[in-house]
Amino acid sequence: MILAGQAHDFATEFGSDQLARRAALDGVAQPLPPYRPWLDRLTDFDPRRVLFAHDWAVWEPSGD
């Protein structure tokens, strides 16, 4: 579990960054939305749940 705190305020922001990161790593052609470069480090933890500072929502991986 990751307590994202101020890393991402909302689950939707984290989810959007995750999708952009995954698309970039999968070689999807530009233009892609930018994502925060430190997201790679958070993702290396392979979280099953991510909690946020300003959101009651919980992010969980899609299971792909």
mmCIF file of the N, C-alpha and C atoms, coordinates in Angstrom:
data_MODEL
# 
_entry.id   MODEL 
# 
loop_
_atom_site.group_PDB 
_atom_site.id 
_atom_site.type_symbol 
_atom_site.label_atom_id 
_atom_site.label_alt_id 
_atom_site.label_comp_id 
_atom_site.label_asym_id 
_atom_site.label_entity_id 
_atom_site.label_seq_id 
_atom_site.pdbx_PDB_ins_code 
_atom_site.Cartn_x 
_atom_site.Cartn_y 
_atom_site.Cartn_z 
_atom_site.occupancy 
_atom_site.B_iso_or_equiv 
_atom_site.pdbx_formal_charge 
_atom_site.auth_seq_id 
_atom_site.auth_comp_id 
_atom_site.auth_asym_id 
_atom_site.auth_atom_id 
_atom_site.pdbx_PDB_model_num 
ATOM 1   N N  . MET A 1 1  ? 0.850   -1.163 0.000   1.00 0.00 ? 1  MET A N  1 
ATOM 2   C CA . MET A 1 1  ? 0.000   0.000  0.000   1.00 0.00 ? 1  MET A CA 1 
ATOM 3   C C  . MET A 1 1  ? 0.898   1.229  0.000   1.00 0.00 ? 1  MET A C  1 
ATOM 4   N N  . ILE A 1 2  ? 0.476   2.246  -0.732  1.00 0.00 ? 2  ILE A N  1 
ATOM 5   C CA . ILE A 1 2  ? 1.181   3.523  -0.747  1.00 0.00 ? 2  ILE A CA 1 
ATOM 6   C C  . ILE A 1 2  ? 0.224   4.595  -0.264  1.00 0.00 ? 2  ILE A C  1 
ATOM 7   N N  . LEU A 1 3  ? 0.684   5.410  0.668   1.00 0.00 ? 3  LEU A N  1 
ATOM 8   C CA . LEU A 1 3  ? -0.045  6.607  1.056   1.00 0.00 ? 3  LEU A CA 1 
ATOM 9   C C  . LEU A 1 3  ? 0.596   7.741  0.262   1.00 0.00 ? 3  LEU A C  1 
ATOM 10  N N  . ALA A 1 4  ? -0.043  8.120  -0.834  1.00 0.00 ? 4  ALA A N  1 
ATOM 11  C CA . ALA A 1 4  ? 0.554   9.055  -1.788  1.00 0.00 ? 4  ALA A CA 1 
ATOM 12  C C  . ALA A 1 4  ? 0.664   10.467 -1.236  1.00 0.00 ? 4  ALA A C  1 
ATOM 13  N N  . GLY A 1 5  ? -0.156  10.800 -0.252  1.00 0.00 ? 5  GLY A N  1 
ATOM 14  C CA . GLY A 1 5  ? -0.086  12.134 0.347   1.00 0.00 ? 5  GLY A CA 1 
ATOM 15  C C  . GLY A 1 5  ? -0.122  13.226 -0.703  1.00 0.00 ? 5  GLY A C  1 
ATOM 16  N N  . GLN A 1 6  ? 0.903   14.039 -0.734  1.00 0.00 ? 6  GLN A N  1 
ATOM 17  C CA . GLN A 1 6  ? 0.944   15.145 -1.692  1.00 0.00 ? 6  GLN A CA 1 
ATOM 18  C C  . GLN A 1 6  ? 1.529   14.731 -3.039  1.00 0.00 ? 6  GLN A C  1 
ATOM 19  N N  . ALA A 1 7  ? 1.941   13.479 -3.190  1.00 0.00 ? 7  ALA A N  1 
ATOM 20  C CA . ALA A 1 7  ? 2.455   13.029 -4.479  1.00 0.00 ? 7  ALA A CA 1 
ATOM 21  C C  . ALA A 1 7  ? 1.383   13.194 -5.558  1.00 0.00 ? 7  ALA A C  1 
ATOM 22  N N  . HIS A 1 8  ? 0.185   12.807 -5.223  1.00 0.00 ? 8  HIS A N  1 
ATOM 23  C CA . HIS A 1 8  ? -1.002  13.026 -6.058  1.00 0.00 ? 8  HIS A CA 1 
ATOM 24  C C  . HIS A 1 8  ? -2.135  13.332 -5.090  1.00 0.00 ? 8  HIS A C  1 
ATOM 25  N N  . ASP A 1 9  ? -2.854  14.392 -5.350  1.00 0.00 ? 9  ASP A N  1 
ATOM 26  C CA . ASP A 1 9  ? -3.957  14.745 -4.469  1.00 0.00 ? 9  ASP A CA 1 
ATOM 27  C C  . ASP A 1 9  ? -5.190  13.876 -4.701  1.00 0.00 ? 9  ASP A C  1 
ATOM 28  N N  . PHE A 1 10 ? -5.392  13.431 -5.944  1.00 0.00 ? 10 PHE A N  1 
ATOM 29  C CA . PHE A 1 10 ? -6.616  12.730 -6.305  1.00 0.00 ? 10 PHE A CA 1 
ATOM 30  C C  . PHE A 1 10 ? -6.318  11.452 -7.072  1.00 0.00 ? 10 PHE A C  1 
ATOM 31  N N  . ALA A 1 11 ? -7.163  10.464 -6.903  1.00 0.00 ? 11 ALA A N  1 
ATOM 32  C CA . ALA A 1 11 ? -7.005  9.187  -7.593  1.00 0.00 ? 11 ALA A CA 1 
ATOM 33  C C  . ALA A 1 11 ? -7.047  9.360  -9.110  1.00 0.00 ? 11 ALA A C  1 
ATOM 34  N N  . THR A 1 12 ? -7.856  10.281 -9.606  1.00 0.00 ? 12 THR A N  1 
ATOM 35  C CA . THR A 1 12 ? -7.937  10.484 -11.057 1.00 0.00 ? 12 THR A CA 1 
ATOM 36  C C  . THR A 1 12 ? -6.610  10.979 -11.625 1.00 0.00 ? 12 THR A C  1 
ATOM 37  N N  . GLU A 1 13 ? -5.903  11.837 -10.878 1.00 0.00 ? 13 GLU A N  1 
ATOM 38  C CA . GLU A 1 13 ? -4.585  12.313 -11.331 1.00 0.00 ? 13 GLU A CA 1 
ATOM 39  C C  . GLU A 1 13 ? -3.593  11.152 -11.393 1.00 0.00 ? 13 GLU A C  1 
ATOM 40  N N  . PHE A 1 14 ? -3.597  10.335 -10.362 1.00 0.00 ? 14 PHE A N  1 
ATOM 41  C CA . PHE A 1 14 ? -2.697  9.191  -10.325 1.00 0.00 ? 14 PHE A CA 1 
ATOM 42  C C  . PHE A 1 14 ? -3.021  8.222  -11.459 1.00 0.00 ? 14 PHE A C  1 
ATOM 43  N N  . GLY A 1 15 ? -4.291  7.945  -11.657 1.00 0.00 ? 15 GLY A N  1 
ATOM 44  C CA . GLY A 1 15 ? -4.705  7.046  -12.737 1.00 0.00 ? 15 GLY A CA 1 
ATOM 45  C C  . GLY A 1 15 ? -4.313  7.572  -14.102 1.00 0.00 ? 15 GLY A C  1 
ATOM 46  N N  . SER A 1 16 ? -4.478  8.861  -14.336 1.00 0.00 ? 16 SER A N  1 
ATOM 47  C CA . SER A 1 16 ? -4.086  9.462  -15.620 1.00 0.00 ? 16 SER A CA 1 
ATOM 48  C C  . SER A 1 16 ? -2.584  9.351  -15.837 1.00 0.00 ? 16 SER A C  1 
ATOM 49  N N  . ASP A 1 17 ? -1.814  9.636  -14.797 1.00 0.00 ? 17 ASP A N  1 
ATOM 50  C CA . ASP A 1 17 ? -0.363  9.508  -14.909 1.00 0.00 ? 17 ASP A CA 1 
ATOM 51  C C  . ASP A 1 17 ? 0.047   8.056  -15.152 1.00 0.00 ? 17 ASP A C  1 
ATOM 52  N N  . GLN A 1 18 ? -0.615  7.129  -14.496 1.00 0.00 ? 18 GLN A N  1 
ATOM 53  C CA . GLN A 1 18 ? -0.307  5.709  -14.702 1.00 0.00 ? 18 GLN A CA 1 
ATOM 54  C C  . GLN A 1 18 ? -0.572  5.299  -16.148 1.00 0.00 ? 18 GLN A C  1 
ATOM 55  N N  . LEU A 1 19 ? -1.698  5.765  -16.704 1.00 0.00 ? 19 LEU A N  1 
ATOM 56  C CA . LEU A 1 19 ? -2.015  5.433  -18.100 1.00 0.00 ? 19 LEU A CA 1 
ATOM 57  C C  . LEU A 1 19 ? -0.999  6.039  -19.057 1.00 0.00 ? 19 LEU A C  1 
ATOM 58  N N  . ALA A 1 20 ? -0.603  7.284  -18.827 1.00 0.00 ? 20 ALA A N  1 
ATOM 59  C CA . ALA A 1 20 ? 0.388   7.938  -19.683 1.00 0.00 ? 20 ALA A CA 1 
ATOM 60  C C  . ALA A 1 20 ? 1.728   7.208  -19.598 1.00 0.00 ? 20 ALA A C  1 
ATOM 61  N N  . ARG A 1 21 ? 2.121   6.834  -18.394 1.00 0.00 ? 21 ARG A N  1 
ATOM 62  C CA . ARG A 1 21 ? 3.376   6.104  -18.200 1.00 0.00 ? 21 ARG A CA 1 
ATOM 63  C C  . ARG A 1 21 ? 3.345   4.767  -18.922 1.00 0.00 ? 21 ARG A C  1 
ATOM 64  N N  . ARG A 1 22 ? 2.259   4.052  -18.744 1.00 0.00 ? 22 ARG A N  1 
ATOM 65  C CA . ARG A 1 22 ? 2.138   2.737  -19.386 1.00 0.00 ? 22 ARG A CA 1 
ATOM 66  C C  . ARG A 1 22 ? 2.159   2.853  -20.902 1.00 0.00 ? 22 ARG A C  1 
ATOM 67  N N  . ALA A 1 23 ? 1.466   3.848  -21.443 1.00 0.00 ? 23 ALA A N  1 
ATOM 68  C CA . ALA A 1 23 ? 1.466   4.063  -22.895 1.00 0.00 ? 23 ALA A CA 1 
ATOM 69  C C  . ALA A 1 23 ? 2.875   4.371  -23.389 1.00 0.00 ? 23 ALA A C  1 
ATOM 70  N N  . ALA A 1 24 ? 3.601   5.221  -22.671 1.00 0.00 ? 24 ALA A N  1 
ATOM 71  C CA . ALA A 1 24 ? 4.974   5.564  -23.064 1.00 0.00 ? 24 ALA A CA 1 
ATOM 72  C C  . ALA A 1 24 ? 5.864   4.325  -23.045 1.00 0.00 ? 24 ALA A C  1 
ATOM 73  N N  . LEU A 1 25 ? 5.747   3.518  -22.001 1.00 0.00 ? 25 LEU A N  1 
ATOM 74  C CA . LEU A 1 25 ? 6.566   2.304  -21.904 1.00 0.00 ? 25 LEU A CA 1 
ATOM 75  C C  . LEU A 1 25 ? 6.188   1.262  -22.955 1.00 0.00 ? 25 LEU A C  1 
ATOM 76  N N  . ASP A 1 26 ? 4.923   1.279  -23.370 1.00 0.00 ? 26 ASP A N  1 
ATOM 77  C CA . ASP A 1 26 ? 4.462   0.340  -24.402 1.00 0.00 ? 26 ASP A CA 1 
ATOM 78  C C  . ASP A 1 26 ? 4.778   0.822  -25.809 1.00 0.00 ? 26 ASP A C  1 
ATOM 79  N N  . GLY A 1 27 ? 5.369   2.024  -25.925 1.00 0.00 ? 27 GLY A N  1 
ATOM 80  C CA . GLY A 1 27 ? 5.774   2.535  -27.232 1.00 0.00 ? 27 GLY A CA 1 
ATOM 81  C C  . GLY A 1 27 ? 4.683   3.226  -28.025 1.00 0.00 ? 27 GLY A C  1 
ATOM 82  N N  . VAL A 1 28 ? 3.633   3.667  -27.368 1.00 0.00 ? 28 VAL A N  1 
ATOM 83  C CA . VAL A 1 28 ? 2.565   4.398  -28.062 1.00 0.00 ? 28 VAL A CA 1 
ATOM 84  C C  . VAL A 1 28 ? 3.151   5.699  -28.601 1.00 0.00 ? 28 VAL A C  1 
ATOM 85  N N  . ALA A 1 29 ? 2.787   6.033  -29.829 1.00 0.00 ? 29 ALA A N  1 
ATOM 86  C CA . ALA A 1 29 ? 3.335   7.218  -30.488 1.00 0.00 ? 29 ALA A CA 1 
ATOM 87  C C  . ALA A 1 29 ? 2.939   8.495  -29.759 1.00 0.00 ? 29 ALA A C  1 
ATOM 88  N N  . GLN A 1 30 ? 3.823   9.459  -29.796 1.00 0.00 ? 30 GLN A N  1 
ATOM 89  C CA . GLN A 1 30 ? 3.564   10.792 -29.241 1.00 0.00 ? 30 GLN A CA 1 
ATOM 90  C C  . GLN A 1 30 ? 2.510   11.474 -30.107 1.00 0.00 ? 30 GLN A C  1 
ATOM 91  N N  . PRO A 1 31 ? 1.811   12.443 -29.623 1.00 0.00 ? 31 PRO A N  1 
ATOM 92  C CA . PRO A 1 31 ? 1.960   13.052 -28.310 1.00 0.00 ? 31 PRO A CA 1 
ATOM 93  C C  . PRO A 1 31 ? 1.192   12.285 -27.248 1.00 0.00 ? 31 PRO A C  1 
ATOM 94  N N  . LEU A 1 32 ? 1.824   12.158 -26.109 1.00 0.00 ? 32 LEU A N  1 
ATOM 95  C CA . LEU A 1 32 ? 1.208   11.573 -24.922 1.00 0.00 ? 32 LEU A CA 1 
ATOM 96  C C  . LEU A 1 32 ? 1.221   12.616 -23.818 1.00 0.00 ? 32 LEU A C  1 
ATOM 97  N N  . PRO A 1 33 ? 0.267   12.546 -22.915 1.00 0.00 ? 33 PRO A N  1 
ATOM 98  C CA . PRO A 1 33 ? 0.325   13.470 -21.778 1.00 0.00 ? 33 PRO A CA 1 
ATOM 99  C C  . PRO A 1 33 ? 1.585   13.194 -20.962 1.00 0.00 ? 33 PRO A C  1 
ATOM 100 N N  . PRO A 1 34 ? 2.208   14.226 -20.449 1.00 0.00 ? 34 PRO A N  1 
ATOM 101 C CA . PRO A 1 34 ? 3.386   13.992 -19.609 1.00 0.00 ? 34 PRO A CA 1 
ATOM 102 C C  . PRO A 1 34 ? 2.970   13.387 -18.270 1.00 0.00 ? 34 PRO A C  1 
ATOM 103 N N  . TYR A 1 35 ? 3.873   12.665 -17.675 1.00 0.00 ? 35 TYR A N  1 
ATOM 104 C CA . TYR A 1 35 ? 3.634   12.171 -16.319 1.00 0.00 ? 35 TYR A CA 1 
ATOM 105 C C  . TYR A 1 35 ? 4.850   12.523 -15.468 1.00 0.00 ? 35 TYR A C  1 
ATOM 106 N N  . ARG A 1 36 ? 4.636   12.579 -14.189 1.00 0.00 ? 36 ARG A N  1 
ATOM 107 C CA . ARG A 1 36 ? 5.717   12.947 -13.275 1.00 0.00 ? 36 ARG A CA 1 
ATOM 108 C C  . ARG A 1 36 ? 6.798   11.874 -13.294 1.00 0.00 ? 36 ARG A C  1 
ATOM 109 N N  . PRO A 1 37 ? 8.061   12.251 -13.483 1.00 0.00 ? 37 PRO A N  1 
ATOM 110 C CA . PRO A 1 37 ? 9.121   11.255 -13.635 1.00 0.00 ? 37 PRO A CA 1 
ATOM 111 C C  . PRO A 1 37 ? 9.325   10.361 -12.411 1.00 0.00 ? 37 PRO A C  1 
ATOM 112 N N  . TRP A 1 38 ? 8.993   10.834 -11.221 1.00 0.00 ? 38 TRP A N  1 
ATOM 113 C CA . TRP A 1 38 ? 9.156   10.010 -10.027 1.00 0.00 ? 38 TRP A CA 1 
ATOM 114 C C  . TRP A 1 38 ? 8.081   8.938  -9.905  1.00 0.00 ? 38 TRP A C  1 
ATOM 115 N N  . LEU A 1 39 ? 7.109   8.940  -10.827 1.00 0.00 ? 39 LEU A N  1 
ATOM 116 C CA . LEU A 1 39 ? 6.089   7.894  -10.815 1.00 0.00 ? 39 LEU A CA 1 
ATOM 117 C C  . LEU A 1 39 ? 6.722   6.525  -11.051 1.00 0.00 ? 39 LEU A C  1 
ATOM 118 N N  . ASP A 1 40 ? 7.825   6.495  -11.805 1.00 0.00 ? 40 ASP A N  1 
ATOM 119 C CA . ASP A 1 40 ? 8.525   5.226  -12.018 1.00 0.00 ? 40 ASP A CA 1 
ATOM 120 C C  . ASP A 1 40 ? 8.946   4.615  -10.679 1.00 0.00 ? 40 ASP A C  1 
ATOM 121 N N  . ARG A 1 41 ? 9.430   5.449  -9.783  1.00 0.00 ? 41 ARG A N  1 
ATOM 122 C CA . ARG A 1 41 ? 9.881   4.941  -8.481  1.00 0.00 ? 41 ARG A CA 1 
ATOM 123 C C  . ARG A 1 41 ? 8.705   4.418  -7.647  1.00 0.00 ? 41 ARG A C  1 
ATOM 124 N N  . LEU A 1 42 ? 7.599   5.151  -7.644  1.00 0.00 ? 42 LEU A N  1 
ATOM 125 C CA . LEU A 1 42 ? 6.414   4.668  -6.919  1.00 0.00 ? 42 LEU A CA 1 
ATOM 126 C C  . LEU A 1 42 ? 5.919   3.351  -7.501  1.00 0.00 ? 42 LEU A C  1 
ATOM 127 N N  . THR A 1 43 ? 5.924   3.262  -8.820  1.00 0.00 ? 43 THR A N  1 
ATOM 128 C CA . THR A 1 43 ? 5.423   2.061  -9.488  1.00 0.00 ? 43 THR A CA 1 
ATOM 129 C C  . THR A 1 43 ? 6.325   0.859  -9.210  1.00 0.00 ? 43 THR A C  1 
ATOM 130 N N  . ASP A 1 44 ? 7.618   1.105  -9.002  1.00 0.00 ? 44 ASP A N  1 
ATOM 131 C CA . ASP A 1 44 ? 8.537   0.010  -8.679  1.00 0.00 ? 44 ASP A CA 1 
ATOM 132 C C  . ASP A 1 44 ? 8.135   -0.723 -7.396  1.00 0.00 ? 44 ASP A C  1 
ATOM 133 N N  . PHE A 1 45 ? 7.396   -0.052 -6.518  1.00 0.00 ? 45 PHE A N  1 
ATOM 134 C CA . PHE A 1 45 ? 6.909   -0.705 -5.298  1.00 0.00 ? 45 PHE A CA 1 
ATOM 135 C C  . PHE A 1 45 ? 5.785   -1.698 -5.591  1.00 0.00 ? 45 PHE A C  1 
ATOM 136 N N  . ASP A 1 46 ? 5.246   -1.672 -6.814  1.00 0.00 ? 46 ASP A N  1 
ATOM 137 C CA . ASP A 1 46 ? 4.155   -2.567 -7.238  1.00 0.00 ? 46 ASP A CA 1 
ATOM 138 C C  . ASP A 1 46 ? 2.984   -2.512 -6.262  1.00 0.00 ? 46 ASP A C  1 
ATOM 139 N N  . PRO A 1 47 ? 2.428   -1.299 -6.049  1.00 0.00 ? 47 PRO A N  1 
ATOM 140 C CA . PRO A 1 47 ? 1.362   -1.165 -5.055  1.00 0.00 ? 47 PRO A CA 1 
ATOM 141 C C  . PRO A 1 47 ? 0.072   -1.870 -5.471  1.00 0.00 ? 47 PRO A C  1 
ATOM 142 N N  . ARG A 1 48 ? -0.620  -2.396 -4.501  1.00 0.00 ? 48 ARG A N  1 
ATOM 143 C CA . ARG A 1 48 ? -1.943  -2.999 -4.707  1.00 0.00 ? 48 ARG A CA 1 
ATOM 144 C C  . ARG A 1 48 ? -3.038  -2.006 -4.350  1.00 0.00 ? 48 ARG A C  1 
ATOM 145 N N  . ARG A 1 49 ? -2.694  -0.975 -3.551  1.00 0.00 ? 49 ARG A N  1 
ATOM 146 C CA . ARG A 1 49 ? -3.632  0.085  -3.189  1.00 0.00 ? 49 ARG A CA 1 
ATOM 147 C C  . ARG A 1 49 ? -2.841  1.372  -3.011  1.00 0.00 ? 49 ARG A C  1 
ATOM 148 N N  . VAL A 1 50 ? -3.428  2.468  -3.478  1.00 0.00 ? 50 VAL A N  1 
ATOM 149 C CA . VAL A 1 50 ? -2.823  3.783  -3.296  1.00 0.00 ? 50 VAL A CA 1 
ATOM 150 C C  . VAL A 1 50 ? -3.895  4.703  -2.714  1.00 0.00 ? 50 VAL A C  1 
ATOM 151 N N  . LEU A 1 51 ? -3.563  5.370  -1.620  1.00 0.00 ? 51 LEU A N  1 
ATOM 152 C CA . LEU A 1 51 ? -4.466  6.301  -0.934  1.00 0.00 ? 51 LEU A CA 1 
ATOM 153 C C  . LEU A 1 51 ? -3.960  7.724  -1.149  1.00 0.00 ? 51 LEU A C  1 
ATOM 154 N N  . PHE A 1 52 ? -4.866  8.696  -1.080  1.00 0.00 ? 52 PHE A N  1 
ATOM 155 C CA . PHE A 1 52 ? -4.540  10.073 -1.444  1.00 0.00 ? 52 PHE A CA 1 
ATOM 156 C C  . PHE A 1 52 ? -4.904  11.064 -0.348  1.00 0.00 ? 52 PHE A C  1 
ATOM 157 N N  . ALA A 1 53 ? -4.258  12.229 -0.403  1.00 0.00 ? 53 ALA A N  1 
ATOM 158 C CA . ALA A 1 53 ? -4.439  13.247 0.634   1.00 0.00 ? 53 ALA A CA 1 
ATOM 159 C C  . ALA A 1 53 ? -5.811  13.908 0.587   1.00 0.00 ? 53 ALA A C  1 
ATOM 160 N N  . HIS A 1 54 ? -6.350  14.119 -0.595  1.00 0.00 ? 54 HIS A N  1 
ATOM 161 C CA . HIS A 1 54 ? -7.582  14.905 -0.733  1.00 0.00 ? 54 HIS A CA 1 
ATOM 162 C C  . HIS A 1 54 ? -8.683  14.134 -1.453  1.00 0.00 ? 54 HIS A C  1 
ATOM 163 N N  . ASP A 1 55 ? -8.680  12.824 -1.315  1.00 0.00 ? 55 ASP A N  1 
ATOM 164 C CA . ASP A 1 55 ? -9.633  12.010 -2.062  1.00 0.00 ? 55 ASP A CA 1 
ATOM 165 C C  . ASP A 1 55 ? -9.939  10.766 -1.238  1.00 0.00 ? 55 ASP A C  1 
ATOM 166 N N  . TRP A 1 56 ? -11.191 10.432 -1.129  1.00 0.00 ? 56 TRP A N  1 
ATOM 167 C CA . TRP A 1 56 ? -11.583 9.207  -0.430  1.00 0.00 ? 56 TRP A CA 1 
ATOM 168 C C  . TRP A 1 56 ? -11.405 7.984  -1.312  1.00 0.00 ? 56 TRP A C  1 
ATOM 169 N N  . ALA A 1 57 ? -11.247 8.205  -2.622  1.00 0.00 ? 57 ALA A N  1 
ATOM 170 C CA . ALA A 1 57 ? -11.079 7.097  -3.559  1.00 0.00 ? 57 ALA A CA 1 
ATOM 171 C C  . ALA A 1 57 ? -9.770  6.367  -3.298  1.00 0.00 ? 57 ALA A C  1 
ATOM 172 N N  . VAL A 1 58 ? -9.750  5.098  -3.628  1.00 0.00 ? 58 VAL A N  1 
ATOM 173 C CA . VAL A 1 58 ? -8.564  4.269  -3.515  1.00 0.00 ? 58 VAL A CA 1 
ATOM 174 C C  . VAL A 1 58 ? -8.240  3.743  -4.914  1.00 0.00 ? 58 VAL A C  1 
ATOM 175 N N  . TRP A 1 59 ? -6.989  3.902  -5.337  1.00 0.00 ? 59 TRP A N  1 
ATOM 176 C CA . TRP A 1 59 ? -6.580  3.377  -6.636  1.00 0.00 ? 59 TRP A CA 1 
ATOM 177 C C  . TRP A 1 59 ? -6.050  1.964  -6.450  1.00 0.00 ? 59 TRP A C  1 
ATOM 178 N N  . GLU A 1 60 ? -6.503  1.058  -7.336  1.00 0.00 ? 60 GLU A N  1 
ATOM 179 C CA . GLU A 1 60 ? -5.993  -0.304 -7.359  1.00 0.00 ? 60 GLU A CA 1 
ATOM 180 C C  . GLU A 1 60 ? -5.676  -0.657 -8.800  1.00 0.00 ? 60 GLU A C  1 
ATOM 181 N N  . PRO A 1 61 ? -4.624  -1.442 -9.036  1.00 0.00 ? 61 PRO A N  1 
ATOM 182 C CA . PRO A 1 61 ? -4.266  -1.779 -10.425 1.00 0.00 ? 61 PRO A CA 1 
ATOM 183 C C  . PRO A 1 61 ? -5.373  -2.585 -11.085 1.00 0.00 ? 61 PRO A C  1 
ATOM 184 N N  . SER A 1 62 ? -5.412  -2.506 -12.398 1.00 0.00 ? 62 SER A N  1 
ATOM 185 C CA . SER A 1 62 ? -6.471  -3.189 -13.149 1.00 0.00 ? 62 SER A CA 1 
ATOM 186 C C  . SER A 1 62 ? -6.310  -4.702 -13.167 1.00 0.00 ? 62 SER A C  1 
ATOM 187 N N  . GLY A 1 63 ? -5.117  -5.198 -12.854 1.00 0.00 ? 63 GLY A N  1 
ATOM 188 C CA . GLY A 1 63 ? -4.903  -6.644 -12.821 1.00 0.00 ? 63 GLY A CA 1 
ATOM 189 C C  . GLY A 1 63 ? -4.391  -7.209 -14.118 1.00 0.00 ? 63 GLY A C  1 
ATOM 190 N N  . ASP A 1 64 ? -3.976  -6.329 -15.034 1.00 0.00 ? 64 ASP A N  1 
ATOM 191 C CA . ASP A 1 64 ? -3.436  -6.802 -16.327 1.00 0.00 ? 64 ASP A CA 1 
ATOM 192 C C  . ASP A 1 64 ? -2.129  -7.504 -16.135 1.00 0.00 ? 64 ASP A C  1 
# 
